[in-house]
Amino acid sequence: MRIAIYNRIVEVTFAIQTIILCLGSQVKRYFHNLVSVAALWELWHHRAMTSITSDEIPAEKPAKTDMVGKALSLLVMLGDTPGATTAADLSRRAELPFSTAYRLLQSLQRAGFVDFEAEGKKYSLGLRVFQLGLYVSNSLGYAGTATPVLTRLTEKTQEASILAVQDEDRFLTVAKVDGPRAFRVTSDPGYRGHLHCSAVGKALVAFAEPEERERLVETLELVPVAPKSITDRDEFRAEIERIRTQGYSLMDEENEVGMRAVAVPVLDEDGRAIAAIACSAPTVRMTADELVAQVPALQETAEELAARLPRH
């Protein structure tokens, strides 16, 4: 009985760690206590094993824990990959032997965390990850709280509304409401994007805690995602200071050719960004000035979200 309970806790802990790596630092604080309980159980179990003979359960090998980490790293890489990819590509990027990567992918596929496309022999994240992500989103209050508020913003602007949070050195889209027009924004919930070349990303950097803001300004990799992306460190620093002064950030084809966005931070009581919201539109439909004219509506929405979003 004790062994069965232990095995169940290990399974739950694996699922929790998967969610954490896929959905970012906002979730780490939420599940910290639960993971700690699992760790305490494992310590107790290790001490109690003296009453169980070696024939009942094989001795645990350190490599098993390492294999869990390797499996989770493959899930993170799949989450960061647009579309599906091959086992060979994943093994190369993870610096794992092909046989190891393949076995891990097979195990993840059997558990529903990974889907396999037989025709192209490619892997992608499975519905199990999506399901667990929804559990976390609902428990944190983002889905139920943010979507109606973003819907009202979209009704005002007639363009897509996006809510994002910082996820280490990226931003993570946690909610989105598409506009009524045909053109659709591709930053779906779960998407992780660059901070330095996106409206939400720059807003998150500009209104982060001072130490974190300085770290991001100095260390972010300024990747040329698009021809207009900021790649100069001094220019990026000046941009962040300008955003802090004016209270909003503008992305003008820096992240994607043909797209513009304006964003404002969602601030806590200390004036630090807990999230950012953006209005995004194609360049053929909205000029930069027309987007900036949406800032008052965005700020009103940000104030409402600041009061409604839960703190963790």
Order of alpha helices (4+ residues) and beta strands (2+ residues): alpha-alpha-alpha-alpha-alpha-beta-beta-alpha-alpha-beta-beta-beta-alpha-alpha-alpha-beta-beta-beta-alpha-alpha
